[in-house]
């Protein structure tokens, strides 16, 4: 007698999956960027002193523009020695080395006589400073003043909101509401009503213009969106949500 086997029956869950999107824009409250300050001298001690004097002059140059001393933060600082050997100690380019009278060749006894004349290059003291600008309208003036004082811009300029966490949360919550609204509209068109959500996934949360770049690359996928206002920060969120039909 063959044992009876039960046949498992699976019931597909009827529902709908949608993508919700939202963009929140806020005005920046501050700007951050990195500058490089460097000074060179024949000795390490002098290079460090020159660097400190140059940094003090740079801080004084931008103080009247609203950048206080605590708005300058040292990110890294190092002192390097640039070693420059005498080129005369090297054979001419493309010429084969000549065998000298001794077994040491041209870099033996002859080169030994050049050792006292080997020169060290300069010492360079270099630092990277993070500059925080509270008045974003004066960024251009401050950059010009920094350049005149001898600092070099190292990298891009980042605009910040005072409370980025709240802006990101607002965009994410709005994207979730957008997903539910879409699900209700599609379900109604099919003669259904949505029930409890089955799953909600955070897909993308981007800021500082990334949404504009994504929208430019795939306008049909991201939609036209609301025109951005110059000087505003964008916080874009996209969520994928699935709901069960009632």
Secondary structure, DSSP 8 states (H G I E B T S, - for coil): --------------EEEEEEEEEEEEE--EEEEEEEEEEEESSHHHHHHHHHHHHHHHHHHHHTTT--GGGEEEEEEEEEEEE---GGGS--TT------SSTTGGGSHHHHTTGGG--EEEEEEEEEEEEEES-GGGHHHHHHHHHHHT-EEEEEEEEE-TTHHHHHHHHHHHHHHHHHHHHHHHHHHTT--EEEEEEEEEEEEEETTHHHHHHHH-HHHH-------TTEEEEEEEEEEEEEE-
